[in-house]
Amino acid sequence: MKTLKYNLIYRCIVIVWMAIKFIFKIYFFYFRHSIWDNETMYKWNRLLAKMAKEYRVKAERLGGVLIKVGQFLSTRTDFMPDVFIRELTKLVDHVPPMPFDYADKMLKQEWGTSIDTYLKSITKSSIASASIGEVYRAVLKDGTAVAIKVRRKRIEEIFHKDFIALRIVFWILKVFTNFGKKADLKALYSELVYVMDRELDLKQELEYGKYFKERYQDNPSIHIPFYIESLSTEKILVMEWIEGAKITDIHYLKSHHINVEQTTKVLFDFYMDQFMNPGKFHADPHAGNILMQKDGTIAIIDFGMVGEIKKQDTEQFKILVQGFIIDNYDIVVDALDKMNFILPNADKKKLKKVIKETVELYQNGSLKNFNAKAMEKLMEEIRVIIKDQPIQLPADYAYLIRAIAIVVGILFAINPETDIIKWAKPKIKDWFGTGQIIKSITKQYAKDASEPFLSYPRALLSFLESGEKNRTWDKEKEYYRLRHHFYLLIESISFIMVVIGIVGAVYGLSTDLISIGIIGLSLIGVFMIIINIILVMHYRMIRSRK
């Protein structure tokens, strides 16, 4: 197994076959269920959960890109099913620890000398073992306690082999599924490779750590570890050792008499600053990366996953907010388009209608008593919009939405009485600028006043003409489209198996290997029958649509 783990063909077969199997199961399910009632939905969610669990188990066994892809996909609320996301969030970035001999060899190689030159001591068993690197606790010659992250053995080689397998998977998705119309697979693949490659470079993580330390150096309530640059390389990262407990450890907070409300406010302010302003943000803010120190200081560690909010996107986001405030959803959709959220084939009129209807759900004071449940409901509405429409979030914004959800979850876990709306209002007001809001509202009302009065009857007529009829037609089209792709997939696989059978038959009969020849002839016979049956069924389906 250890030898196979580094074998390109083995990894490609495992990853590609898993993708083909999942696609087949999904199409076969759609093929069998044309009516979607509660029982069908239950079976569908159970199927997705089973596939997600299979992926998670296989990723934890093989490691490499599969773990990182799973974590990446768990952020993609724009196209991944909720059931799948829930299972992928359980994906533990944990692999069996590597022998210390390898870490010792790597340190010597990178430092060009014995580890005793710089270290007084080092634990030979790692304190954390992840897909990218292994972390050890050590003490420098001057007595400074440090954490040393060592990149795993042959991890770069494994990643690049998995990238080949992923390219094949993305080609299959584009050719044999309808997914290519809902997502820009080329951009998605490029983002994935870019994100994975960035995480491999520990020098990049060091630069991110330095960025956050400098940005929050004047905040006494936040502590970012310092880094030993002279001992850090692309494969080795040496940083300050942080003592503390997970921020969600309520017992620890109470035993050290730490003010819970003050702690949640500090954490809220820290992340709100990153989420609202141009610059980089900590994209992996789970409780294990946010440590509480005895004196009440919050320490932030692990900057392997970092996103970025660009200045031009911040300006577009302000315009987006203006559109919501003045109920102008043309502005909202236009801002989303300029932020590259909307794919070229999007039906912008339909998207505008869906966003408007969703916003109206929350205009009757339903967010007055905002809590974790309300946040979960709102996030669910956003996920529905994103999934049902041709919207694809840039990787940074997928990370941003995930980070916001995680931070909100932590805030309510520490203090269920947290009043996010109360804390957010003044910040949003300062960020947006009251004058700008008034100016936008005034301009929009002036524009509305010049609109012909007949626009209201037209809007009413449009509303009455749309509705369940359109939704039923869309579902019917989607069902037939999926059946069409299902037939194409079966036909292609059967054709490949016939070719393999021909090769086996010719090879076996020409070399007197009769058993191989018989297997080849059997494959030809079986899959020729399957091709004929499927072609007839496919033809009948096409004729029935005319």
C-alpha positions as CSV (number, residue, x, y, z in Angstrom):
1,M,0.0,0.0,0.0
2,K,2.9,2.4,0.9
3,T,4.4,1.8,-2.6
4,L,1.1,2.2,-4.4
5,K,0.4,5.5,-2.6
6,Y,3.1,7.2,-4.7
7,N,2.1,5.4,-7.9
8,L,0.6,7.7,-10.6
9,I,-1.5,5.0,-12.3
10,Y,-2.9,3.7,-9.0
11,R,-3.9,7.2,-7.7
12,C,-5.5,8.1,-11.1
13,I,-7.5,4.9,-11.2
14,V,-8.8,5.4,-7.6
15,I,-9.7,9.1,-8.1
16,V,-11.2,8.8,-11.6
17,W,-13.1,5.6,-10.9
18,M,-14.6,7.2,-7.8
19,A,-15.8,10.2,-9.9
20,I,-17.3,7.9,-12.6
21,K,-19.0,5.8,-10.0
22,F,-20.5,8.9,-8.3
23,I,-21.7,10.3,-11.7
24,F,-23.3,6.9,-12.6
25,K,-25.1,6.6,-9.2
26,I,-26.5,10.2,-9.6
27,Y,-27.7,9.6,-13.2
28,F,-29.2,6.2,-12.3
29,F,-31.0,7.8,-9.4
30,Y,-32.5,10.5,-11.7
31,F,-33.3,7.8,-14.2
32,R,-35.4,5.8,-11.6
33,H,-37.1,8.8,-10.0
34,S,-39.1,11.2,-12.1
35,I,-41.3,12.3,-9.3
36,W,-39.7,14.1,-6.4
37,D,-41.7,13.7,-3.3
38,N,-40.5,13.6,0.3
39,E,-39.6,10.0,0.1
40,T,-37.5,10.6,-3.0
41,M,-35.7,13.6,-1.3
42,Y,-35.0,11.3,1.7
43,K,-33.4,8.7,-0.6
44,W,-31.5,11.4,-2.5
45,N,-30.0,12.9,0.6
46,R,-29.1,9.4,1.9
47,L,-27.3,8.6,-1.4
48,L,-25.4,11.9,-1.3
49,A,-24.4,11.3,2.4
50,K,-23.2,7.8,1.5
51,M,-21.1,9.1,-1.4
52,A,-19.7,11.9,0.7
53,K,-18.7,9.5,3.5
54,E,-17.0,7.2,0.9
55,Y,-15.0,10.3,-0.4
56,R,-14.1,11.3,3.1
57,V,-12.8,7.8,4.1
58,K,-10.8,7.5,0.9
59,A,-9.4,11.0,1.2
60,E,-8.2,10.3,4.8
61,R,-6.6,7.0,3.6
62,L,-4.8,8.4,0.5
63,G,-4.1,11.9,1.7
64,G,-2.6,14.3,-0.7
65,V,-4.9,16.5,-2.8
66,L,-8.1,14.5,-2.0
67,I,-8.1,16.0,1.6
68,K,-7.5,19.5,0.3
69,V,-10.0,19.1,-2.5
70,G,-12.6,17.9,0.1
71,Q,-11.9,20.9,2.3
72,F,-12.0,23.2,-0.8
73,L,-15.3,21.7,-1.9
74,S,-16.8,22.1,1.6
75,T,-16.5,25.9,1.0
76,R,-18.3,25.7,-2.4
77,T,-21.9,26.4,-1.4
78,D,-22.4,27.7,-5.0
79,F,-22.7,24.2,-6.4
80,M,-22.1,21.5,-3.8
81,P,-25.2,19.8,-2.1
82,D,-25.7,20.6,1.6
83,V,-25.6,17.0,2.6
84,F,-22.2,16.6,0.9
85,I,-20.9,19.8,2.5
86,R,-21.9,18.6,6.0
87,E,-20.0,15.4,5.5
88,L,-17.0,17.1,4.0
89,T,-16.7,19.5,7.0
90,K,-16.0,16.3,9.0
91,L,-13.0,15.7,6.8
92,V,-10.1,15.6,9.2
93,D,-6.8,17.0,7.9
94,H,-5.0,14.1,9.6
95,V,-2.8,11.4,8.3
96,P,-0.6,8.8,10.1
97,P,2.5,10.6,11.5
98,M,5.7,10.2,9.5
99,P,8.9,8.8,11.2
100,F,11.0,11.4,13.0
101,D,14.0,10.2,10.9
102,Y,12.5,11.9,7.9
103,A,11.9,15.2,9.7
104,D,15.5,15.0,11.1
105,K,16.9,14.4,7.6
106,M,14.8,17.3,6.2
107,L,15.9,19.8,8.9
108,K,19.6,18.9,8.3
109,Q,19.1,19.2,4.5
110,E,17.3,22.6,4.7
111,W,19.6,24.1,7.4
112,G,22.8,22.6,6.0
113,T,24.0,21.4,9.4
114,S,23.0,19.2,12.3
115,I,19.8,20.2,14.1
116,D,21.8,20.5,17.4
117,T,23.4,23.6,15.9
118,Y,20.1,25.5,16.4
119,L,18.0,23.4,18.8
120,K,18.5,22.6,22.4
121,S,15.7,19.9,22.2
122,I,12.9,18.6,20.0
123,T,10.0,16.2,20.6
124,K,10.5,13.1,18.4
125,S,6.7,12.5,18.3
126,S,4.8,15.2,16.4
127,I,2.1,17.2,18.1
128,A,0.1,17.6,14.9
129,S,0.0,15.5,11.7
130,A,-1.7,17.0,8.6
131,S,-1.7,16.3,4.9
132,I,0.8,19.1,4.1
133,G,3.1,19.0,7.1
134,E,4.1,17.6,10.5
135,V,4.4,19.9,13.5
136,Y,7.0,19.3,16.3
137,R,7.6,21.2,19.6
138,A,11.2,22.4,20.0
139,V,13.4,24.7,22.1
140,L,16.0,26.9,20.5
141,K,19.5,27.3,21.9
142,D,18.5,30.6,23.5
143,G,15.6,28.9,25.3
144,T,12.8,30.1,23.0
145,A,10.0,27.5,22.6
146,V,9.0,27.1,19.0
147,A,6.8,25.0,16.8
148,I,8.5,23.5,13.7
149,K,6.4,22.5,10.7
150,V,8.1,20.1,8.3
151,R,6.6,19.4,4.9
152,R,5.6,15.8,4.4
153,K,7.7,13.3,2.4
154,R,7.1,13.5,-1.4
155,I,4.0,15.6,-0.8
156,E,4.7,17.9,-3.8
157,E,5.1,14.8,-6.0
158,I,1.7,13.4,-4.7
159,F,-0.1,16.7,-5.3
160,H,1.1,17.0,-8.9
161,K,0.1,13.4,-9.7
162,D,-3.3,14.0,-8.2
163,F,-3.6,17.2,-10.4
164,I,-3.4,14.9,-13.4
165,A,-6.2,12.7,-12.1
166,L,-8.3,15.8,-11.3
167,R,-7.9,17.1,-14.9
168,I,-9.3,13.8,-16.1
169,V,-12.2,14.1,-13.7
170,F,-13.0,17.7,-14.8
171,W,-13.0,16.6,-18.4
172,I,-15.5,13.8,-17.6
173,L,-17.7,16.3,-15.7
174,K,-17.6,18.7,-18.7
175,V,-18.4,16.0,-21.3
176,F,-20.8,13.7,-19.6
177,T,-22.7,16.0,-17.1
178,N,-24.7,19.2,-17.1
179,F,-22.3,20.6,-14.5
180,G,-20.2,22.3,-17.1
181,K,-23.1,24.6,-17.9
182,K,-23.6,25.6,-14.3
183,A,-19.9,26.1,-13.5
184,D,-16.8,27.4,-15.2
185,L,-14.8,24.2,-14.8
186,K,-11.6,25.5,-16.3
187,A,-11.6,28.5,-13.9
188,L,-12.5,26.1,-11.0
189,Y,-9.6,23.7,-11.8
190,S,-7.2,26.6,-12.1
191,E,-8.3,28.0,-8.7
192,L,-7.9,24.6,-7.2
193,V,-4.4,24.1,-8.4
194,Y,-3.4,27.6,-7.4
195,V,-4.8,27.2,-3.9
196,M,-3.2,23.8,-3.4
197,D,0.2,25.0,-4.7
198,R,0.1,28.0,-2.5
199,E,-0.4,25.8,0.6
200,L,2.6,23.7,-0.3
201,D,5.0,26.7,0.0
202,L,5.7,27.2,3.7
203,K,7.5,30.5,2.8
204,Q,4.2,31.8,1.6
205,E,2.6,30.9,5.0
206,L,5.4,32.8,6.7
207,E,4.7,35.9,4.6
208,Y,1.0,35.7,5.5
209,G,1.9,35.4,9.2
210,K,4.1,38.4,9.0
211,Y,1.3,40.4,7.3
212,F,-1.2,39.7,10.0
213,K,1.4,40.3,12.8
214,E,2.1,43.8,11.3
215,R,-1.5,44.6,10.6
216,Y,-2.6,43.8,14.2
217,Q,0.5,44.8,16.1
218,D,-1.3,47.6,17.9
219,N,-4.2,45.4,19.1
220,P,-3.2,44.2,22.6
221,S,-6.1,41.7,22.7
222,I,-4.9,39.8,19.6
223,H,-1.6,37.9,19.5
224,I,0.0,36.6,16.2
225,P,3.0,34.4,16.7
226,F,6.4,35.6,15.5
227,Y,8.5,33.6,13.0
228,I,12.2,32.7,12.9
229,E,12.8,33.7,9.3
230,S,16.5,32.6,9.3
231,L,15.4,29.0,10.0
232,S,12.4,28.9,7.7
233,T,12.4,27.7,4.1
234,E,9.9,26.5,1.5
235,K,9.8,23.1,3.3
236,I,10.4,24.2,6.9
237,L,8.5,26.8,9.0
238,V,9.7,27.8,12.5
239,M,7.4,29.9,14.6
240,E,6.7,30.9,18.2
241,W,5.1,28.1,20.4
242,I,1.7,29.2,21.6
243,E,0.3,27.9,24.9
244,G,-3.4,28.0,25.3
245,A,-6.7,26.2,24.8
246,K,-9.3,26.3,22.0
247,I,-11.4,29.4,22.3
248,T,-14.6,27.2,22.5
249,D,-13.2,25.6,25.7
250,I,-15.8,27.2,28.1
251,H,-14.3,25.4,31.1
252,Y,-10.9,26.9,30.4
253,L,-12.4,30.4,30.1
254,K,-14.2,30.1,33.4
255,S,-11.3,28.6,35.3
256,H,-9.1,31.6,34.3
257,H,-11.9,34.1,35.0
258,I,-11.9,35.3,31.4
259,N,-14.8,37.7,30.4
260,V,-16.8,35.8,27.8
261,E,-18.7,38.8,26.4
262,Q,-15.5,40.8,26.0
263,T,-13.8,37.8,24.4
264,T,-16.6,37.4,21.8
265,K,-16.5,41.2,21.1
266,V,-12.7,41.1,20.5
267,L,-13.1,38.2,18.2
268,F,-16.0,39.8,16.3
269,D,-14.0,43.1,15.8
270,F,-10.9,41.2,14.7
271,Y,-12.7,39.3,11.9
272,M,-15.2,42.0,11.0
273,D,-12.2,44.2,10.2
274,Q,-10.9,41.5,7.8
275,F,-14.3,40.7,6.2
276,M,-15.2,44.4,5.5
277,N,-11.9,46.0,4.4
278,P,-9.5,45.5,1.5
279,G,-6.7,43.1,2.3
280,K,-6.1,39.6,3.4
281,F,-8.3,37.6,5.7
282,H,-7.7,34.4,7.8
283,A,-9.6,31.8,5.8
284,D,-9.4,28.9,8.3
285,P,-10.7,30.3,11.6
286,H,-11.8,27.1,13.2
287,A,-11.6,26.7,17.0
288,G,-8.2,24.9,16.8
289,N,-6.6,27.9,15.1
290,I,-8.0,30.4,17.6
291,L,-6.3,29.8,21.0
292,M,-7.2,31.4,24.4
293,Q,-4.3,32.4,26.5
294,K,-4.4,32.6,30.3
295,D,-4.3,36.4,30.4
296,G,-7.4,36.6,28.1
297,T,-5.4,37.4,24.9
298,I,-6.6,35.6,21.8
299,A,-3.8,34.0,19.7
300,I,-4.4,33.3,16.0
301,I,-2.3,30.5,14.4
302,D,-2.0,28.7,11.1
303,F,-2.0,31.0,8.0
304,G,-1.9,28.3,5.4
305,M,-5.3,29.3,4.1
306,V,-5.6,33.0,3.5
307,G,-8.1,34.8,1.2
308,E,-8.0,38.3,-0.2
309,I,-10.6,41.1,-0.6
310,K,-9.6,43.5,-3.3
311,K,-10.3,47.2,-3.1
312,Q,-12.3,47.3,-6.3
313,D,-14.5,44.4,-5.0
314,T,-15.1,46.4,-1.8
315,E,-16.4,49.3,-3.8
316,Q,-18.7,47.0,-5.8
317,F,-19.9,45.4,-2.6
318,K,-20.9,48.9,-1.3
319,I,-22.9,49.4,-4.5
320,L,-24.4,46.0,-3.9
321,V,-25.5,47.1,-0.4
322,Q,-26.9,50.3,-1.9
323,G,-29.0,48.2,-4.3
324,F,-30.5,46.2,-1.4
325,I,-31.2,49.3,0.6
326,I,-33.1,51.1,-2.2
327,D,-34.7,47.9,-3.5
328,N,-33.0,48.2,-6.9
329,Y,-32.0,44.7,-7.9
330,D,-30.6,45.7,-11.3
331,I,-27.9,47.4,-9.3
332,V,-27.5,44.2,-7.2
333,V,-27.1,41.9,-10.2
334,D,-24.8,44.4,-12.0
335,A,-22.5,44.5,-8.9
336,L,-22.4,40.7,-8.7
337,D,-21.6,40.6,-12.4
338,K,-18.7,43.0,-12.0
339,M,-17.4,41.0,-9.1
340,N,-17.3,38.0,-11.4
341,F,-19.9,36.1,-9.4
342,I,-22.2,35.5,-12.4
343,L,-21.4,33.1,-15.2
344,P,-21.9,34.3,-18.8
345,N,-25.0,32.1,-19.4
346,A,-26.9,33.5,-16.4
347,D,-30.5,34.5,-16.8
348,K,-30.1,37.9,-15.0
349,K,-33.9,38.6,-15.0
350,K,-34.6,35.3,-13.3
351,L,-31.7,35.9,-10.9
352,K,-33.0,39.3,-10.0
353,K,-36.4,37.9,-9.3
354,V,-35.1,35.2,-7.0
355,I,-32.9,37.6,-5.0
356,K,-35.8,40.0,-4.6
357,E,-38.2,37.3,-3.4
358,T,-35.6,36.1,-0.9
359,V,-34.9,39.6,0.5
360,E,-38.7,40.2,0.9
361,L,-38.8,37.2,3.3
362,Y,-36.6,39.2,5.7
363,Q,-38.3,42.6,5.4
364,N,-41.0,41.9,8.0
365,G,-38.8,42.0,11.0
366,S,-37.7,38.4,10.9
367,L,-34.1,39.4,11.6
368,K,-35.1,41.5,14.6
369,N,-34.2,38.7,17.0
370,F,-31.0,37.6,15.2
371,N,-29.4,34.5,16.6
372,A,-27.6,31.4,15.4
373,K,-30.8,29.8,14.1
374,A,-31.7,33.0,12.1
375,M,-28.1,33.1,10.8
376,E,-28.4,29.5,9.7
377,K,-31.7,30.1,8.0
378,L,-30.3,33.2,6.2
379,M,-27.2,31.3,5.1
380,E,-29.4,28.5,3.8
381,E,-31.4,31.0,1.7
382,I,-28.2,32.3,0.2
383,R,-27.0,28.8,-0.6
384,V,-30.3,28.0,-2.4
385,I,-29.9,31.1,-4.5
386,I,-26.3,30.4,-5.3
387,K,-26.9,26.7,-6.2
388,D,-30.1,27.2,-8.3
389,Q,-28.6,30.0,-10.4
390,P,-25.5,30.1,-12.6
391,I,-23.4,31.8,-9.9
392,Q,-19.8,30.7,-9.3
393,L,-18.0,32.3,-6.4
394,P,-14.3,33.2,-6.9
395,A,-12.2,31.0,-4.5
396,D,-11.5,34.0,-2.2
397,Y,-15.2,34.6,-1.7
398,A,-16.1,31.0,-1.2
399,Y,-13.5,31.0,1.6
400,L,-15.0,34.3,2.8
401,I,-18.5,32.9,3.2
402,R,-17.1,29.8,4.9
403,A,-15.0,31.9,7.3
404,I,-18.0,34.1,8.2
405,A,-20.1,31.1,8.9
406,I,-17.4,29.5,11.1
407,V,-16.8,32.7,13.0
408,V,-20.5,33.3,13.7
409,G,-20.7,29.7,14.9
410,I,-17.8,30.2,17.3
411,L,-19.3,33.4,18.6
412,F,-22.6,31.8,19.5
413,A,-20.8,28.7,20.9
414,I,-18.9,30.9,23.3
415,N,-21.8,33.2,24.1
416,P,-25.3,32.3,22.9
417,E,-26.5,35.8,23.9
418,T,-24.2,37.5,21.4
419,D,-25.9,40.4,19.7
420,I,-24.3,40.5,16.2
421,I,-26.7,43.1,14.8
422,K,-26.0,45.5,17.6
423,W,-22.2,45.2,17.1
424,A,-22.4,45.2,13.3
425,K,-24.6,48.3,12.8
426,P,-22.1,51.0,13.8
427,K,-19.3,49.3,11.9
428,I,-21.4,49.0,8.7
429,K,-22.4,52.6,9.1
430,D,-18.8,53.8,9.4
431,W,-17.7,51.5,6.6
432,F,-20.4,52.6,4.2
433,G,-20.7,56.3,5.0
434,T,-24.1,57.8,5.9
435,G,-23.7,60.6,3.3
436,Q,-23.2,58.1,0.5
437,I,-26.3,56.1,1.5
438,I,-28.5,59.3,1.5
439,K,-27.1,60.4,-1.9
440,S,-27.8,57.0,-3.4
441,I,-31.3,56.8,-2.0
442,T,-32.1,60.4,-3.2
443,K,-30.9,59.6,-6.8
444,Q,-32.8,56.4,-6.9
445,Y,-36.1,57.9,-5.7
446,A,-35.7,60.7,-8.3
447,K,-35.2,58.1,-11.0
448,D,-38.3,56.1,-9.8
449,A,-40.4,59.2,-9.9
450,S,-39.7,59.6,-13.6
451,E,-40.8,56.0,-14.4
452,P,-44.1,55.7,-16.2
453,F,-47.0,54.9,-14.0
454,L,-47.8,51.9,-16.2
455,S,-44.7,50.1,-15.0
456,Y,-46.7,48.9,-12.0
457,P,-49.4,47.1,-14.0
458,R,-46.6,45.6,-16.2
459,A,-44.8,44.3,-13.1
460,L,-48.1,42.8,-11.7
461,L,-48.8,41.1,-15.1
462,S,-45.3,39.7,-15.2
463,F,-45.7,38.3,-11.7
464,L,-49.1,36.7,-12.5
465,E,-47.7,35.1,-15.7
466,S,-44.7,33.6,-13.9
467,G,-44.7,31.1,-11.1
468,E,-45.3,27.4,-10.8
469,K,-45.8,26.9,-14.6
470,N,-42.2,28.0,-15.3
471,R,-40.8,26.1,-12.4
472,T,-42.5,22.9,-13.5
473,W,-41.2,23.4,-17.1
474,D,-37.6,23.9,-15.8
475,K,-37.7,20.7,-13.7
476,E,-39.0,18.8,-16.7
477,K,-36.3,20.1,-18.9
478,E,-33.7,19.3,-16.3
479,Y,-35.0,15.7,-15.9
480,Y,-34.7,15.0,-19.6
481,R,-31.3,16.7,-19.9
482,L,-30.0,14.4,-17.1
483,R,-31.5,11.3,-18.8
484,H,-29.8,12.3,-22.0
485,H,-26.4,12.6,-20.3
486,F,-27.0,9.3,-18.5
487,Y,-27.5,7.5,-21.8
488,L,-24.4,9.2,-23.3
489,L,-22.3,8.1,-20.3
490,I,-23.5,4.4,-20.6
491,E,-23.0,4.4,-24.3
492,S,-19.4,5.8,-24.0
493,I,-18.4,3.3,-21.2
494,S,-19.9,0.4,-23.2
495,F,-18.0,1.4,-26.3
496,I,-14.7,1.6,-24.3
497,M,-15.4,-1.9,-22.9
498,V,-16.1,-3.3,-26.4
499,V,-12.7,-1.8,-27.6
500,I,-11.0,-3.4,-24.6
501,G,-12.7,-6.7,-25.4
502,I,-11.5,-6.6,-29.0
503,V,-7.9,-5.9,-27.9
504,G,-8.2,-8.7,-25.3
505,A,-9.7,-11.2,-27.9
506,V,-7.1,-10.4,-30.6
507,Y,-4.2,-10.6,-28.1
508,G,-5.4,-13.8,-26.4
509,L,-6.1,-15.7,-29.6
510,S,-2.9,-14.6,-31.3
511,T,-0.7,-15.6,-28.3
512,D,-2.6,-18.8,-27.4
513,L,-3.8,-17.3,-24.1
514,I,-7.3,-18.7,-24.6
515,S,-8.7,-17.5,-21.2
516,I,-7.9,-13.8,-22.1
517,G,-9.4,-14.3,-25.5
518,I,-12.6,-15.8,-24.1
519,I,-12.9,-12.9,-21.6
520,G,-12.4,-10.4,-24.5
521,L,-15.1,-12.1,-26.6
522,S,-17.4,-12.1,-23.5
523,L,-16.9,-8.4,-23.0
524,I,-17.7,-7.7,-26.7
525,G,-20.9,-9.7,-26.6
526,V,-22.2,-8.3,-23.3
527,F,-21.5,-4.7,-24.0
528,M,-22.7,-4.9,-27.6
529,I,-26.1,-6.0,-26.2
530,I,-26.0,-3.1,-23.6
531,I,-25.2,-0.6,-26.4
532,N,-28.1,-1.8,-28.5
533,I,-30.6,-1.6,-25.6
534,I,-29.4,1.8,-24.5
535,L,-29.4,3.2,-28.1
536,V,-33.0,2.1,-28.5
537,M,-34.1,3.7,-25.2
538,H,-32.1,6.9,-26.0
539,Y,-33.7,7.1,-29.5
540,R,-37.2,6.6,-28.0
541,M,-36.6,9.4,-25.4
542,I,-35.5,11.8,-28.1
543,R,-38.5,11.0,-30.3
544,S,-40.9,11.5,-27.4
545,R,-39.5,15.1,-27.0
546,K,-40.3,16.1,-30.5
